Each structure stands twice: as structure tokens, then as C-alpha cells.
């Protein structure tokens, strides 16, 4: 592995929520990469889950921006950034956490991203009474997952974040209720990684996906980051043979050169239920 272009390098990570504790061992064990935390920029600028600062651009833009700023602030060739997003689960039930971890190589001008997604904890509820509060935080998996409270609703002023003990939760709830115009308090998960262990575990999985890509060199130009670029649909219907929306192949690609490699999936023909001809 010592011949790898990223072996034994130092990279900067932009975080203020302790992500280095989860990521540093992974990068050290995979490629002997040393991670240092870049200082000098509040990551809230890229957007906050509690809506004080809207996200600038897409989730991918935010992860890439953090990685670029990490490289600049630390004056290092390599930067690392991560960004999470919560989207509705299947049929609108529950929430799915999507995590991206992006590596930038300033000299080679390369950008490689790892990803992971899974159902996660993302509950929010408007409450008035202490029994309602207890029900809300139970759904938030409190106290292992911290919560946020604020008066009136999701955009109420003076949110109190990082609540992880019953005494501080009780004090924050009473304070928010006193400030509320109608006696209601909005309770939600604190989605910052250092107080949301389910998120931190998924960030770890996204970093593992990134490292797998970084360790895979392009067969043509030997650049790091070769991996799956897209899924090609069109698996034929078992009944009529028409192309369906099911995956037919995976296209792997390089982040540095135009090389692409299409790899068919060894799968059975598609069920007619997924066929636009048999099941329009």
C-alpha cells in the first residue's frame, strides 16, 4: 500500500462536532493518513439543522465546500468534509439519513465522495404539557440522542440545543414555555453528529465507502477514486422482454479521466410488475 499516492499523507477535516473521533482511526488504518482538524470557520455557515442558517446549495455542494475550506485553512493539499441530510422515508413514513463524506486533492484537482444512507432518528413534536414532553423525547431516543427545544414552533426564537439530561431538559422546557406566545414548545432531535450517535455511525459508513474508492485506482490512468458512477436501468422483463426500470448494469468511472467500465449485474429477469408494458 506504500505505493499509493495517498499513503502516509496529512489531510485536514473541517468539523466542529467531533467527527475526527470517528474518522481519524479509519483513515489511519486504511492508508496511514493523518487527519488534523482545520480551524477558523464556523461550519454553521454551510447550514444548520435548526434552520438558523439555510444550506447554501445542495448537500453535495456543502460537503465539497467544507473539504475545500479545510484544505485552504490548514494549508494542506488534501481536505475532507462531510454533510448530512434527512429525507422522508418510503411512503412518507419515518426519515432516512443520507451522509456524504468528500475528499479533495487540491494539486490533482480531484474530488471523491463516499455515501451511506439508512432509516434514522428524526422526530419533532409540538407539546404543551410535561407528559407530552416525555412522549416526544422518548420518540427522539432521549437521552442517548440529544434534543432541541424552542418556544412556539419550528422557527421560534432562542432554541436551546444539546439537551441530554433530564434536569437541563426540564429547565429548558419551562423556560421555552414561559417565552411562548401560546404556551407551546417545539421539541426535536438535535441532529448534530456529536450528540446524535445514529448519525455518527452512518458518517463512519460513508467514510468507509470513501476509503474503498480512494484505495481503488483507475485501470487506465491510476488516479485514486475509481468506483461506481451510476446504475444503468433496463433489465428485461421476464414475461415480454421489454426493458424495465430495474438495474441492468453498473457503470464504474474515473474521477480524473474519461474511462468508464460497464459491468452487467448477474440478476434474473425482472418481475412483470416492474414492466411498463405488462404493468402500465
Buried (B, 14 or more C-beta within 10 A) or exposed (E): EEEBBBEEBEBBBBBBBBBBEBBBEBBEEBBBBEBBBBEEBEBEEBBBBBEEBEBEEEBBBBBBBBBBBBBBBBEBBBBBBBBBBBEEEEEEEBBBBBBBBBBBBBEBEBBBBBBBBEEBBBBBBBBEEEEBBEBBBEEBBBBEBBBBBBBBBEEBEEBBBEBBEEEBBEBBBEBBBEBBEEEBBBBBBBBBBBBBBBBBBBBBBBBBBBBEBBBBBBEBEBBBBBBEBEEBEEBBBBBEEBBBEBBBBBEBBBBBEEBEBEEEEEEEBBBBEBBEEBEE
